[in-house]
Amino acid sequence: MSFFTHFKTGFLIAATGAAVSVVATGSAMAQSCPDWQLGGVPITTDAETAWTAQQYAMFAGGGVDLSQCSAFQAYGRVTAQPSFSISYDARSMGRDLEFRVQSECDTTLLINDSTAQWHYNDDEDGTLSPRLRLPAAATGRYDVWVGTYGEQACQATLVLESFSPSTGMPTTPTQPATPVCPDWQLGGAEVTLNGGGSDTRSVVAGGSINLRETQCNVPGGGYVAQAPDFTLYYDPQGMDATLNISVDGTCDTTLLINDQSAQWLFDDDTNALQPALSIAGAPAGRYDIWVGTYGASTCQSNISFSAAAPMPVQPTAPSK
């Protein structure tokens, strides 16, 4: 579970149990095989939360050729560090935990589970996308690499979902509380931004929560996921900067933000069918961000973050 139960101000780390070893630059450069100790993007979830599929956008691929690593029989190209380090709480439910990849290219999937065992998959379900289901997944850390079969990197989405045990034992799944609402405590992919800086990330817009039909006291409409797509840690560093967040998608997208004071902000069509929000003098803190879609279908999008200082006012020449 997250540390953030009652407040969001300050710079907080949204994952627990994801210990990361610090490696000297020289040894990192010499790294030739996947190493879970390098740590990936931290994610914290549990069997109940993952009952609703969780989606995490990323770029698949890397410079490590798995066929050259003797620790396991696998193929494809990945980064040395995991794509994600997932801290998972089984909550004594005994549920299976499934990892699958959505992408338009040929992807592979490598997992180091909570017991340090390796799992690998390439093509599943008659597609070029991988899928792995771990029976009765135990509480612990799962390091996940999403690779490409070829050398070219590509955009992909890791999907994490829990299922009733496959052992045949009777079970009564506990459904998420109704209504299911966007929950900033689940945390998204971490982004750090300082005053004067900028960043752009890819994201699959949309989700299963229809904001128009819920009683979540969340403004706006459209479809979003339960967990934020991104968790932005912002520090203006003394600048009176305006925090700008905008989306450029291949469909009609929406933008939902829970700011550092836990207030909701929403936008739909500021730039034609694309949303944008500007927060003048944005305080330092954590901003959780959902990229939604106006309709039920998901689509590929890019989200841009920037923190620009206001333009200085030119002095007026004195009149004669």
C-alpha positions as CSV (number, residue, x, y, z in Angstrom):
1,M,0.0,0.0,0.0
2,S,1.1,3.6,-0.5
3,F,2.4,5.8,2.2
4,F,0.1,8.6,1.1
5,T,-3.1,8.2,3.0
6,H,-4.0,11.7,4.1
7,F,-1.8,14.2,2.4
8,K,0.2,14.9,-0.8
9,T,2.4,18.0,-0.2
10,G,6.2,17.7,-0.5
11,F,8.3,15.3,-2.5
12,L,7.2,11.8,-1.7
13,I,8.1,8.4,-3.2
14,A,5.0,6.5,-4.3
15,A,6.3,3.0,-4.0
16,T,7.3,0.8,-1.1
17,G,9.6,-2.2,-1.0
18,A,11.4,-1.3,-4.2
19,A,15.0,-1.2,-2.9
20,V,17.4,0.0,-5.6
21,S,21.1,-0.8,-5.5
22,V,23.4,2.1,-6.4
23,V,25.9,1.0,-9.0
24,A,29.0,2.9,-10.0
25,T,29.1,4.3,-13.5
26,G,31.8,2.0,-14.7
27,S,30.0,-1.2,-13.7
28,A,26.7,0.1,-15.1
29,M,28.4,0.7,-18.5
30,A,29.7,-2.9,-18.4
31,Q,26.3,-4.4,-17.6
32,S,25.5,-7.0,-20.3
33,C,22.5,-8.8,-18.9
34,P,19.3,-7.8,-17.1
35,D,19.9,-7.0,-13.4
36,W,16.9,-6.6,-11.0
37,Q,19.2,-4.7,-8.6
38,L,19.2,-1.7,-10.9
39,G,15.5,-1.1,-10.3
40,G,12.9,0.1,-12.7
41,V,10.0,2.6,-12.5
42,P,8.5,1.9,-9.0
43,I,4.8,0.8,-8.9
44,T,2.9,-0.2,-5.8
45,T,-0.3,-2.3,-6.2
46,D,-2.2,-5.2,-4.6
47,A,-4.5,-8.1,-5.6
48,E,-7.6,-6.0,-5.0
49,T,-6.5,-3.0,-7.0
50,A,-5.3,-5.2,-9.9
51,W,-8.7,-6.9,-10.1
52,T,-9.2,-4.0,-12.5
53,A,-6.6,-4.1,-15.2
54,Q,-3.8,-1.5,-14.6
55,Q,-2.0,0.0,-17.6
56,Y,1.5,1.4,-17.7
57,A,2.8,3.1,-20.9
58,M,6.5,2.8,-21.9
59,F,9.0,2.2,-24.7
60,A,9.9,-1.4,-25.3
61,G,13.4,-2.6,-26.2
62,G,16.9,-1.8,-25.4
63,G,20.6,-2.5,-26.0
64,V,20.9,-5.9,-24.2
65,D,20.6,-9.0,-26.4
66,L,19.0,-11.6,-24.2
67,S,20.3,-14.5,-26.4
68,Q,23.8,-13.6,-25.1
69,C,22.8,-14.0,-21.4
70,S,23.4,-17.5,-20.1
71,A,21.3,-17.2,-17.0
72,F,18.1,-18.0,-18.9
73,Q,16.9,-19.0,-22.4
74,A,15.3,-16.0,-23.8
75,Y,15.4,-13.8,-26.9
76,G,14.9,-10.1,-27.7
77,R,16.4,-6.9,-26.7
78,V,15.8,-5.1,-23.3
79,T,17.5,-2.6,-21.1
80,A,19.8,-3.7,-18.3
81,Q,17.5,-2.2,-15.7
82,P,13.9,-3.4,-15.4
83,S,11.2,-1.4,-17.1
84,F,9.2,-1.5,-13.9
85,S,9.7,-2.7,-10.3
86,I,6.3,-3.7,-8.9
87,S,5.7,-4.0,-5.2
88,Y,2.7,-6.3,-5.0
89,D,0.6,-7.2,-1.9
90,A,-1.3,-10.5,-2.4
91,R,-3.6,-9.6,0.6
92,S,-3.8,-13.4,1.3
93,M,-6.2,-13.8,-1.6
94,G,-4.2,-16.4,-3.5
95,R,-5.0,-14.8,-6.8
96,D,-3.1,-15.3,-10.1
97,L,-1.2,-12.3,-11.3
98,E,-1.1,-11.8,-15.1
99,F,1.3,-9.6,-17.1
100,R,0.7,-8.9,-20.7
101,V,1.9,-6.4,-23.3
102,Q,-0.1,-4.3,-25.8
103,S,1.9,-3.0,-28.8
104,E,2.0,-2.7,-32.5
105,C,5.4,-4.3,-32.7
106,D,6.8,-7.8,-31.8
107,T,7.5,-7.6,-28.1
108,T,8.9,-10.0,-25.4
109,L,8.3,-10.2,-21.6
110,L,10.9,-11.1,-18.9
111,I,10.0,-11.2,-15.2
112,N,12.0,-11.8,-12.1
113,D,9.4,-12.7,-9.5
114,S,9.2,-12.3,-5.7
115,T,11.2,-15.5,-5.2
116,A,14.0,-14.3,-7.7
117,Q,12.8,-16.9,-10.3
118,W,12.9,-15.9,-14.0
119,H,9.9,-16.1,-16.3
120,Y,9.9,-15.4,-20.1
121,N,7.4,-15.3,-22.9
122,D,7.4,-14.1,-26.5
123,D,4.3,-14.8,-28.6
124,E,1.0,-15.7,-26.9
125,D,-2.7,-16.1,-27.9
126,G,-1.8,-16.3,-31.6
127,T,-0.3,-12.8,-31.6
128,L,3.2,-11.2,-31.5
129,S,2.5,-10.0,-28.0
130,P,3.6,-11.8,-24.8
131,R,1.6,-12.8,-21.8
132,L,2.6,-14.5,-18.5
133,R,0.2,-15.5,-15.7
134,L,1.8,-16.4,-12.3
135,P,-0.4,-18.7,-10.2
136,A,-1.1,-17.7,-6.6
137,A,1.4,-14.8,-6.9
138,A,3.0,-14.1,-3.5
139,T,3.5,-10.7,-1.9
140,G,6.8,-9.2,-2.9
141,R,8.7,-7.4,-5.7
142,Y,8.3,-8.2,-9.3
143,D,10.9,-6.8,-11.7
144,V,9.6,-6.6,-15.3
145,W,11.4,-6.1,-18.6
146,V,9.4,-5.4,-21.8
147,G,11.6,-6.0,-24.8
148,T,11.4,-6.2,-28.6
149,Y,12.2,-9.2,-30.7
150,G,14.1,-7.0,-33.1
151,E,16.5,-4.1,-32.6
152,Q,14.0,-1.3,-33.0
153,A,12.4,0.1,-29.9
154,C,8.6,0.8,-30.0
155,Q,5.8,2.2,-27.8
156,A,4.1,-0.4,-25.7
157,T,1.7,-0.8,-22.7
158,L,2.2,-3.2,-19.8
159,V,-1.1,-4.5,-18.5
160,L,-1.2,-5.9,-14.9
161,E,-4.3,-7.8,-13.7
162,S,-5.2,-10.3,-11.0
163,F,-7.5,-13.3,-11.5
164,S,-9.3,-15.8,-9.4
165,P,-7.0,-18.7,-8.4
166,S,-6.5,-21.3,-11.2
167,T,-6.2,-24.2,-8.7
168,G,-9.9,-25.0,-8.9
169,M,-10.4,-24.1,-5.2
170,P,-13.6,-22.2,-4.6
171,T,-13.1,-18.5,-4.2
172,T,-15.3,-15.5,-3.7
173,P,-13.6,-12.5,-5.4
174,T,-14.0,-9.3,-3.6
175,Q,-15.0,-6.7,-6.2
176,P,-13.6,-3.2,-5.9
177,A,-15.9,-0.9,-3.9
178,T,-18.7,0.7,-6.0
179,P,-18.3,3.1,-7.6
180,V,-14.7,2.6,-8.8
181,C,-13.2,6.0,-8.9
182,P,-9.8,7.5,-10.0
183,D,-7.5,7.1,-7.0
184,W,-4.3,9.2,-6.8
185,Q,-3.0,7.0,-4.0
186,L,-2.3,4.2,-6.5
187,G,0.4,6.4,-8.2
188,G,1.5,6.5,-11.8
189,A,4.7,6.6,-13.8
190,E,7.0,9.1,-12.0
191,V,8.0,12.4,-13.7
192,T,10.2,15.0,-12.1
193,L,10.1,18.6,-13.3
194,N,11.8,21.8,-12.1
195,G,11.0,25.4,-12.8
196,G,12.1,26.2,-16.4
197,G,12.1,22.5,-17.4
198,S,10.0,20.5,-19.8
199,D,9.3,16.9,-20.6
200,T,7.2,14.8,-23.0
201,R,6.0,11.2,-22.5
202,S,3.9,8.8,-24.5
203,V,0.7,7.3,-23.0
204,V,-2.2,5.2,-23.9
205,A,-5.2,7.5,-23.2
206,G,-8.4,6.1,-21.8
207,G,-9.6,3.5,-19.3
208,S,-12.6,1.6,-17.9
209,I,-14.0,4.3,-15.6
210,N,-16.8,6.4,-17.2
211,L,-16.6,9.7,-15.3
212,R,-20.1,10.6,-16.5
213,E,-21.7,7.6,-14.8
214,T,-19.9,7.5,-11.5
215,Q,-20.5,9.2,-8.2
216,C,-16.9,10.0,-7.6
217,N,-17.2,13.8,-7.1
218,V,-14.6,14.1,-9.9
219,P,-15.2,16.9,-12.5
220,G,-15.5,16.3,-16.2
221,G,-16.4,13.4,-18.4
222,G,-14.8,10.7,-20.5
223,Y,-13.0,7.5,-19.7
224,V,-9.9,7.1,-17.5
225,A,-8.1,4.4,-15.6
226,Q,-8.3,4.0,-11.8
227,A,-4.6,4.6,-11.3
228,P,-3.0,7.9,-12.6
229,D,-1.0,7.6,-15.8
230,F,1.6,9.8,-14.3
231,T,2.7,11.2,-10.9
232,L,4.5,14.5,-11.4
233,Y,6.8,15.7,-8.6
234,Y,7.2,19.5,-9.3
235,D,9.7,21.9,-7.8
236,P,9.6,25.6,-9.1
237,Q,13.0,26.2,-7.4
238,G,12.1,29.7,-6.4
239,M,10.6,30.7,-9.8
240,D,7.1,32.2,-10.1
241,A,6.5,29.7,-13.0
242,T,3.3,28.6,-14.7
243,L,3.0,24.8,-14.9
244,N,1.6,23.8,-18.3
245,I,0.3,20.3,-19.1
246,S,-1.1,19.4,-22.5
247,V,-2.1,16.3,-24.5
248,D,-1.7,15.6,-28.2
249,G,-3.6,12.4,-29.1
250,T,-4.8,10.4,-32.1
251,C,-8.4,10.7,-30.8
252,D,-10.5,13.1,-28.7
253,T,-8.7,13.1,-25.3
254,T,-9.3,14.6,-21.9
255,L,-7.0,15.7,-19.0
256,L,-7.7,15.1,-15.3
257,I,-5.3,16.3,-12.5
258,N,-5.3,15.9,-8.8
259,D,-3.0,18.7,-7.6
260,Q,-0.7,19.1,-4.7
261,S,-3.6,20.1,-2.4
262,A,-5.8,17.2,-3.5
263,Q,-8.0,19.4,-5.6
264,W,-9.4,18.2,-9.0
265,L,-8.7,20.0,-12.3
266,F,-10.2,18.9,-15.6
267,D,-10.0,20.0,-19.3
268,D,-11.4,18.7,-22.5
269,D,-11.1,20.7,-25.7
270,T,-8.8,23.7,-25.2
271,N,-6.8,22.9,-28.3
272,A,-9.4,21.6,-30.8
273,L,-10.1,18.1,-29.5
274,Q,-7.1,18.1,-27.2
275,P,-6.9,19.3,-23.6
276,A,-4.5,21.6,-21.8
277,L,-4.2,23.0,-18.3
278,S,-2.1,25.9,-17.0
279,I,-1.5,26.4,-13.3
280,A,-0.1,29.9,-12.6
281,G,2.4,30.0,-9.8
282,A,2.0,26.3,-9.2
283,P,3.3,25.3,-5.7
284,A,5.9,22.5,-5.2
285,G,4.4,19.1,-4.6
286,R,2.8,16.0,-6.2
287,Y,0.4,16.2,-9.1
288,D,-1.4,13.0,-10.2
289,I,-2.4,13.0,-13.9
290,W,-4.9,11.0,-15.9
291,V,-5.0,11.1,-19.7
292,G,-8.6,10.1,-20.7
293,T,-10.6,9.7,-23.8
294,Y,-14.0,11.3,-24.6
295,G,-15.2,7.9,-26.0
296,A,-14.7,4.4,-24.7
297,S,-11.8,3.4,-27.0
298,T,-8.2,4.0,-26.0
299,C,-5.7,5.7,-28.3
300,Q,-2.0,6.6,-28.4
301,S,-1.1,10.0,-27.1
302,N,1.7,12.2,-26.0
303,I,1.6,14.4,-22.9
304,S,3.9,17.5,-22.4
305,F,4.9,19.1,-19.2
306,S,6.6,22.5,-18.9
307,A,7.2,25.1,-16.3
308,A,7.7,28.6,-17.8
309,A,8.4,31.8,-16.0
310,P,6.0,34.7,-16.9
311,M,7.3,37.1,-19.5
312,P,8.8,40.2,-17.9
313,V,6.8,43.4,-18.3
314,Q,8.8,45.9,-20.3
315,P,9.1,49.3,-18.5
316,T,7.1,52.1,-20.0
317,A,9.2,55.1,-21.2
318,P,8.4,58.2,-19.1
319,S,6.4,60.8,-20.9
320,K,8.1,64.2,-21.6
